[in-house]
Amino acid sequence: MLLTWIAEVADEPLVLEPTDRQAERETNTWWLGAEDEDRPALSASEVVAAFEWTAESIRLRIRKTGFAGTATFYVWHDEQAGQLRCSTGSVAADELPFGSAHVTTDDLGAIVESFLSDREPGFVAWSALEAAGGQSEQTASASEAVPLPVWARSVGPVPH
């Protein structure tokens, strides 16, 4: 089912409105999961290929609309939710709308492998939620946070 859902993202409603980023996120963000019994049957390479196909399909769709701005399709593994998430926004890859530390990467395979190998999707150990060194969240150094890897692909006519 996961591969089907990834492919369906290419045909879902798409909003590219640089002045309304919230509308973009609400319309263009998708939460994708896989049943425990389906994970071992999936390979990272076929999931990566499905996302690459979807990115290319979205790029072609955007081209047909005449949208002239920057657009990026991006994918990340939300460990707390146990899901792969993807979205499209009228931003460059270095301007993705994350409120926490993140880093763009060309290695979608590592993100997918992290998702597929998650034996308890959506479960995060309490110890993993505690700030490093027993510090409170307010005093923990932002530099100690591991940035979220995000795969990003330009899908707009203006490459950045």
Protein Blocks (a to p, Z undefined) as FASTA:
>chain_A
ZZmmmmmmmmmccdddfklmmlmmmmmpccddddfklmmmpcfklmmmmmmmmmmmmmmm
mmmnopabdcdddddddfknopacdddddddfklcccfbdcdddfblmlmmmmmmmmmbg
hiacfklmpcghhiafklpcfklpccdddddddfbfbdZZ
